[in-house]
Amino acid sequence: MIGRSDSIHIPGVTFLQPDFGPCSICGHPTGDCTGEDHIITFVDEESDDVLVKEDIIQRRWVTPNHLGKVLVVAAGTRISRSEAEKLGLI
């Protein structure tokens, strides 16, 4: 048929074959390792930081006539323990 092809073609997109190489985590030469082969742990060191899990938004006067919502701390940010106490998180 005219205008039809079995190959996938999207203008500006190039499809590449997978490149099987060594695992970036354990270095297995063919990369055939599975997720169960790797145990990844994140060690939280005893520090003075607090991880903020949700956005902290406060209402503040932006101008004398406009009350607005201001993002004080974004989710995923680490702040000091003293700053967390000031914001009432702990």
Secondary structure, DSSP 4 states (H G I P E B T S, - for coil): -TT--SS---TT-----------TTT--TT----GGG--------S-SEEE--S-EEEEEEEETTEEEEEEEE-TT-EEEHHHHHHTT--
